[in-house]
Amino acid sequence: MKSIMFVCKQNSCRSQMAEGFARTLGAGKIAVTSSGLQGSEVNPTAVEVMAEVGIDISEQVSQPLSDFKAEDYNAVISLCGCGVNLPESWVLREVFQDWQLDDPAGEPIETFRRVRDEIKERVVQLIDALG
């Protein structure tokens, strides 16, 4: 089974939504984790917009990347352009992508919904590619 690490600056919005989609859409096909360059907390609006599409991320927790080992993952996906700040071992995985999505934190709920939908499309493509 392939394993994916979604990483962002704070692991509060984008990477949490990506983890929720991948966990749901890739159930039984992939293992998934998310983390941040630093840990924080899951953004309540991210929880709300994911619930709107039937995915509960309320039990997910924000974790720092330093808690994990790069060699445990086949794919590493940066959602914020933070790939340039990742240790080389993370960038050199079988699959590395830097999606550079807008940060919805502090923005209106419509921004969260747009970013959520962009993340879903990319996660679907990623799961297919790792197939």
C-alpha positions, -999 to 999 in steps of 0.1 A, spaced: 0 0 0 13 34 -10 16 61 17 12 99 13 23 128 34 5 161 29 25 189 43 18 226 48 31 254 69 8 249 99 -12 218 91 -44 236 99 -64 240 67 -52 227 33 -32 197 44 -60 187 68 -86 189 40 -62 169 17 -58 142 44 -96 140 48 -102 136 11 -74 110 6 -84 90 37 -120 88 24 -115 85 -14 -84 63 -11 -98 40 17 -81 6 13 -58 18 -14 -34 43 4 -23 53 38 -23 90 45 -9 115 70 -6 152 72 18 175 90 31 210 91 65 227 92 51 234 127 21 220 144 -9 242 153 -46 232 154 -72 222 128 -91 253 115 -128 251 125 -138 265 91 -119 237 74 -138 212 95 -171 230 86 -165 230 48 -154 193 48 -186 184 67 -205 200 39 -192 173 15 -197 145 40 -162 142 53 -155 145 91 -120 158 99 -129 170 134 -109 142 150 -77 149 130 -49 166 148 -22 190 137 13 175 138 48 187 131 67 171 102 96 165 126 75 137 142 78 116 110 104 99 88 106 106 51 114 70 42 80 59 55 63 77 26 61 71 -12 45 105 -20 50 139 -4 27 167 -14 33 203 -3 1 223 -5 15 258 1 48 262 -18 67 251 14 85 225 -6 116 247 -8 117 246 30 115 208 34 146 187 42 160 171 11 150 136 22 113 146 19 117 161 -16 134 130 -29 106 106 -24 91 85 -53 65 113 -59 70 149 -48 45 177 -58 42 213 -47 5 223 -53 9 259 -41 -28 264 -32 -42 296 -17 -42 298 21 -79 301 31 -71 309 68 -87 342 77 -106 344 44 -143 341 38 -159 307 38 -162 309 0 -124 308 -2 -124 276 19 -149 260 -4 -130 269 -35 -97 256 -21 -115 225 -8 -128 217 -43 -93 223 -58 -78 199 -33 -104 172 -40 -96 173 -77 -59 170 -71 -63 142 -45 -85 122 -70 -57 126 -96 -30 116 -71 -48 85 -59 -53 74 -96 -16 81 -104 -4 61 -74 -30 33 -82 
